[in-house]
């Protein structure tokens, strides 16, 4: 079963575990994490993932949709969960904004800092998508085997 294109569409905003970056201090990372919390990024991630999986499953025969979503949820929980994504996103935010700007974003989005956030947001989303695509590609063989195992009796 060829799922490559579906995976790219489904997992566009997933990411790798955080890597250390010499220019980013713990305080800077904490400020970035506060922005993620204030924006409810974890809830949005989960909601968007559920929506994307449902949309992707629409390309499959109806009798395979539930199993596809089940397998994809297992894969996401193992390799691209919010716990994996959040650290890398915090690093990305910390690279793009100062500590002062991050504190401003967490406190109020309608300030000049909030407007900068809106401008930077497409870059942040793209970075997350690129990281997720790399994760899926690095585990693609395992995912394909999971799908084959899940559908072998159907």
Rosetta silent file (secondary structure, phi, psi, omega in degrees, C-alpha in Angstrom):
SEQUENCE: XXXXXXXXXXXXXXXXXXXXXXXXXXXXXXXXXXXXXXXXXXXXXXXXXXXXXXXXXXXXXXXXXXXXXXXXXXXXXXXXXXXXXXXXXXXXXXXXXXXXXXXXXXXXXXXXXXXXXXXXXXXXXXXXXXXXXXXXXXXXXXXXXXXXXXXXXX
SCORE:     score description
SCORE:     0.000 S_00000001
   1 L     0.000  130.654 -179.258    0.000    0.000    0.000 S_00000001
   2 L   -95.939  118.529 -176.284    1.448    3.366   -0.954 S_00000001
   3 L  -123.168    4.772 -173.574    0.903    5.933    1.739 S_00000001
   4 H   -53.295  -51.299 -177.446    3.785    8.338    1.098 S_00000001
   5 H   -66.065  -37.548  178.903    1.705   11.262   -0.154 S_00000001
   6 H   -63.728  -42.110 -179.248   -0.889   10.770    2.544 S_00000001
   7 H   -62.178  -41.295  179.378    1.759   10.808    5.242 S_00000001
   8 H   -60.865  -43.947 -179.817    3.215   14.074    4.016 S_00000001
   9 H   -68.766  -39.971 -175.653   -0.208   15.694    4.110 S_00000001
  10 H   -71.543  -39.280 -170.565   -1.178   14.139    7.436 S_00000001
  11 L  -108.762   40.613 -172.477    2.003   14.856    9.346 S_00000001
  12 L   -71.108  -21.620 -176.626    2.899   18.325    8.086 S_00000001
  13 L  -122.315   46.131  178.967    3.492   19.907   11.512 S_00000001
  14 L  -107.303  162.078 -172.162    5.381   17.248   13.421 S_00000001
  15 L  -146.213  168.074  179.208    8.893   17.544   14.793 S_00000001
  16 L   -88.277  167.158  175.745   12.028   15.873   16.150 S_00000001
  17 L   -62.174  150.253 -177.050   13.285   15.887   19.725 S_00000001
  18 L   -63.740  142.493  175.523   14.921   19.118   20.811 S_00000001
  19 L  -111.364  150.648  179.697   18.593   19.549   20.138 S_00000001
  20 L   -72.158  141.656  178.636   20.826   21.745   22.233 S_00000001
  21 L  -128.120  120.490 -172.969   21.558   25.172   20.789 S_00000001
  22 L   -60.311  -29.302 -175.651   24.462   27.109   22.289 S_00000001
  23 L   -85.016   -4.248 -174.754   22.899   30.592   21.917 S_00000001
  24 L  -107.652  120.989 -178.997   19.667   29.735   23.716 S_00000001
  25 L   -86.324  163.116  174.488   19.605   29.989   27.494 S_00000001
  26 H   -57.234  -37.557  178.312   17.278   28.078   29.833 S_00000001
  27 H   -64.479  -37.091  178.001   15.438   31.345   30.509 S_00000001
  28 H   -65.069  -45.465  177.958   14.962   31.843   26.774 S_00000001
  29 H   -62.997  -40.453  179.181   13.563   28.319   26.416 S_00000001
  30 H   -61.485  -42.339  178.280   11.271   28.862   29.397 S_00000001
  31 H   -62.627  -40.075  178.254    9.889   32.025   27.789 S_00000001
  32 H   -66.269  -41.503  177.454    9.276   30.112   24.557 S_00000001
  33 H   -62.428  -37.068  177.651    7.535   27.294   26.444 S_00000001
  34 H   -62.450  -36.852  176.536    5.327   29.907   28.142 S_00000001
  35 H   -64.358  -44.649  179.254    4.218   31.125   24.688 S_00000001
  36 H   -60.561  -41.528  178.365    3.324   27.571   23.668 S_00000001
  37 H   -66.009  -47.051 -177.552    1.305   27.156   26.853 S_00000001
  38 H   -62.355  -32.331 -179.002   -0.417   30.535   26.550 S_00000001
  39 L   -89.069    2.048 -179.448   -1.403   29.817   22.954 S_00000001
  40 L    55.606   40.524 -177.310   -2.712   26.332   23.846 S_00000001
  41 H   -61.155  -32.305  179.599   -0.467   24.889   21.170 S_00000001
  42 H   -64.225  -44.522  178.564   -0.779   21.384   22.643 S_00000001
  43 H   -65.940  -42.363  178.244   -4.568   21.354   22.243 S_00000001
  44 H   -61.920  -41.279  177.855   -4.357   22.839   18.756 S_00000001
  45 H   -58.093  -49.808 -178.347   -1.814   20.198   17.756 S_00000001
  46 H   -63.393  -43.174  178.491   -4.077   17.370   18.925 S_00000001
  47 H   -64.290  -44.629 -179.801   -7.158   18.874   17.266 S_00000001
  48 H   -65.209  -38.491  178.800   -5.338   19.507   14.007 S_00000001
  49 H   -63.087  -45.444  179.246   -3.880   16.004   13.999 S_00000001
  50 H   -60.960  -42.014  178.669   -7.307   14.442   14.467 S_00000001
  51 H   -64.400  -44.819 -179.017   -8.704   16.581   11.640 S_00000001
  52 H   -64.942  -40.234  178.998   -5.815   15.754    9.301 S_00000001
  53 H   -65.419  -40.483  177.948   -6.088   12.026    9.976 S_00000001
  54 H   -63.361  -43.911  178.604   -9.806   12.097    9.337 S_00000001
  55 H   -63.225  -43.301 -179.728   -9.262   14.011    6.084 S_00000001
  56 H   -65.053  -35.637 -178.939   -6.496   11.652    4.989 S_00000001
  57 H   -70.151  -19.572  178.439   -8.626    8.613    5.741 S_00000001
  58 L   -63.427  -18.986  177.806  -11.307    9.912    3.387 S_00000001
  59 L   -81.520   -4.910 -178.224   -9.067    8.802    0.523 S_00000001
  60 L  -102.149  159.481  172.110   -9.358    5.189    1.674 S_00000001
  61 L   -59.255  145.171 -174.636  -12.224    2.729    1.304 S_00000001
  62 H   -53.288  -37.617 -177.290  -14.643    3.180    4.176 S_00000001
  63 H   -69.683  -11.957  179.805  -13.863   -0.244    5.672 S_00000001
  64 H  -104.837   -8.901 -173.385  -10.186    0.740    6.114 S_00000001
  65 H   -62.388  -49.525 -177.092  -10.613    4.223    7.575 S_00000001
  66 H   -62.111  -42.052  179.852  -10.915    3.323   11.264 S_00000001
  67 H   -66.879  -39.435  176.896   -7.910    1.005   11.129 S_00000001
  68 H   -58.702  -48.912 -179.756   -5.853    3.619    9.262 S_00000001
  69 H   -62.512  -41.097  178.588   -6.604    6.209   11.944 S_00000001
  70 H   -59.929  -47.800 -179.278   -5.805    3.686   14.686 S_00000001
  71 H   -66.125  -43.458  179.653   -2.404    2.832   13.155 S_00000001
  72 H   -63.443  -39.184  177.003   -1.570    6.466   12.450 S_00000001
  73 H   -63.332  -38.191  175.614   -2.441    7.416   16.035 S_00000001
  74 H   -62.786  -45.300 -179.533   -0.096    4.656   17.272 S_00000001
  75 H   -63.482  -45.977  179.844    2.665    5.918   14.997 S_00000001
  76 H   -62.257  -44.687  179.856    2.152    9.547   16.010 S_00000001
  77 H   -60.501  -33.341 -177.152    2.136    8.636   19.721 S_00000001
  78 H   -80.787  -39.734 -169.959    5.426    6.780   19.265 S_00000001
  79 H  -118.262  -24.874 -172.957    7.380    9.191   17.044 S_00000001
  80 L  -139.226   40.823  179.166    5.708   12.581   16.703 S_00000001
  81 L   -73.271  170.390  176.923    3.663   13.212   19.822 S_00000001
  82 H   -59.004  -37.183 -179.925    3.249   16.641   21.391 S_00000001
  83 H   -60.869  -33.768  176.804    5.908   15.685   23.956 S_00000001
  84 H   -77.892  -43.488 -176.030    8.430   15.247   21.125 S_00000001
  85 H   -67.171  -41.185 -169.979    7.222   18.267   19.165 S_00000001
  86 H   -61.455  -38.501 -179.141    7.016   20.811   21.985 S_00000001
  87 H   -65.024  -44.215  179.584   10.741   20.854   22.800 S_00000001
  88 H   -67.775  -37.756  176.727   11.787   21.473   19.212 S_00000001
  89 H   -64.550  -39.175  177.447    9.101   24.121   18.781 S_00000001
  90 H   -61.069  -41.703  177.190   10.321   25.866   21.936 S_00000001
  91 H   -62.082  -43.771 -179.624   13.842   25.917   20.459 S_00000001
  92 H   -62.023  -46.288  177.664   12.458   27.283   17.187 S_00000001
  93 H   -61.093  -42.675 -178.920   10.512   30.032   18.961 S_00000001
  94 H   -63.939  -31.484  176.699   13.589   30.859   21.060 S_00000001
  95 H   -71.194  -32.436 -173.396   15.657   31.226   17.879 S_00000001
  96 H   -91.365  -22.704 -175.709   13.118   33.599   16.325 S_00000001
  97 L  -131.630  151.599  173.836   12.187   35.793   19.330 S_00000001
  98 L   -77.573  167.861  176.646   13.963   37.375   22.291 S_00000001
  99 H   -60.636  -42.724  179.586   13.015   36.552   25.868 S_00000001
 100 H   -61.007  -44.075  179.197   11.302   39.928   26.166 S_00000001
 101 H   -64.645  -41.872  179.166    9.316   39.302   22.996 S_00000001
 102 H   -62.288  -41.584  176.947    8.316   35.816   24.155 S_00000001
 103 H   -62.940  -38.441  176.922    7.063   37.203   27.465 S_00000001
 104 H   -64.973  -39.981  177.703    5.088   39.788   25.536 S_00000001
 105 H   -63.174  -43.187 -179.240    3.557   37.107   23.328 S_00000001
 106 H   -65.113  -34.343 -176.832    2.511   35.045   26.330 S_00000001
 107 H   -80.340  -44.292 -178.000    0.940   38.088   28.003 S_00000001
 108 L  -159.419  130.655 -175.472   -0.863   39.687   25.083 S_00000001
 109 L   -88.639  -10.386 -175.521   -1.007   38.972   21.348 S_00000001
 110 L   -95.969   11.352  176.964   -2.303   42.366   20.202 S_00000001
 111 L   -86.990  174.770  173.281    0.867   44.305   20.967 S_00000001
 112 H   -54.939  -35.533  176.869    3.600   45.052   18.401 S_00000001
 113 H   -64.837  -39.610  177.591    5.254   41.847   19.556 S_00000001
 114 H   -62.111  -36.776  177.511    2.035   39.975   18.830 S_00000001
 115 H   -66.941  -38.191  175.525    2.041   41.355   15.305 S_00000001
 116 H   -63.080  -39.253  177.007    5.605   40.127   14.824 S_00000001
 117 H   -56.824  -45.270  179.896    4.444   36.707   16.008 S_00000001
 118 H   -60.775  -39.999  178.378    1.804   36.648   13.313 S_00000001
 119 H   -66.105  -40.738 -177.638    4.458   37.492   10.697 S_00000001
 120 H   -78.543  -19.579 -173.767    6.827   34.796   11.961 S_00000001
 121 H   -54.635  -42.650  178.219    4.162   32.129   12.366 S_00000001
 122 H   -59.232  -37.629  177.054    4.389   30.773    8.788 S_00000001
 123 H   -64.119  -42.750  179.744    8.130   30.182    9.259 S_00000001
 124 H   -64.170  -42.071  178.271    7.498   28.373   12.521 S_00000001
 125 H   -64.536  -42.244  179.028    4.825   26.167   10.960 S_00000001
 126 H   -61.991  -42.283  178.780    7.074   25.368    8.006 S_00000001
 127 H   -60.606  -44.936  177.144    9.895   24.370   10.327 S_00000001
 128 H   -60.443  -40.894  178.645    7.559   22.027   12.198 S_00000001
 129 H   -63.852  -43.577  179.485    6.363   20.526    8.925 S_00000001
 130 H   -62.955  -42.916  178.675    9.898   19.923    7.722 S_00000001
 131 H   -62.939  -43.525  178.562   10.873   18.246   10.987 S_00000001
 132 H   -62.421  -41.251  178.891    7.789   16.035   10.885 S_00000001
 133 H   -62.002  -40.570  177.603    8.458   15.002    7.320 S_00000001
 134 H   -62.808  -41.189  178.458   11.990   13.976    8.303 S_00000001
 135 H   -62.467  -47.385 -179.428   10.633   11.895   11.195 S_00000001
 136 H   -61.901  -45.436 -179.948    8.122   10.097    9.027 S_00000001
 137 H   -60.955  -37.989 -178.212   10.719    9.426    6.349 S_00000001
 138 H   -71.809  -15.995  179.685   13.157    8.033    8.891 S_00000001
 139 L  -123.164   18.750 -174.388   10.518    5.539   10.113 S_00000001
 140 H   -60.912  -40.400 -179.134    8.644    4.995    6.865 S_00000001
 141 H   -61.225  -44.069  179.447    9.533    1.310    6.559 S_00000001
 142 H   -63.684  -41.879  178.821    8.144    0.603   10.025 S_00000001
 143 H   -63.056  -43.881  178.594    4.945    2.509    9.281 S_00000001
 144 H   -60.083  -40.046  177.964    4.448    0.643    6.011 S_00000001
 145 H   -65.935  -40.062  177.591    4.874   -2.646    7.891 S_00000001
 146 H   -59.690  -43.404  179.348    2.375   -1.497   10.524 S_00000001
 147 H   -66.323  -43.371  178.408   -0.153   -0.720    7.790 S_00000001
 148 H   -60.377  -45.080  179.053    0.434   -4.032    6.033 S_00000001
 149 H   -62.179  -41.193 -177.021   -0.022   -5.916    9.327 S_00000001
 150 H   -67.095  -30.691 -175.108   -3.178   -3.979   10.147 S_00000001
 151 H  -107.558    5.987 -175.127   -4.814   -4.700    6.780 S_00000001
 152 L   -66.339  -25.303 -179.897   -3.556   -8.214    6.016 S_00000001
 153 L   -90.543    0.267 -176.275   -6.806   -9.856    7.129 S_00000001
 154 L  -104.143    0.000    0.000   -9.019   -7.556    5.083 S_00000001
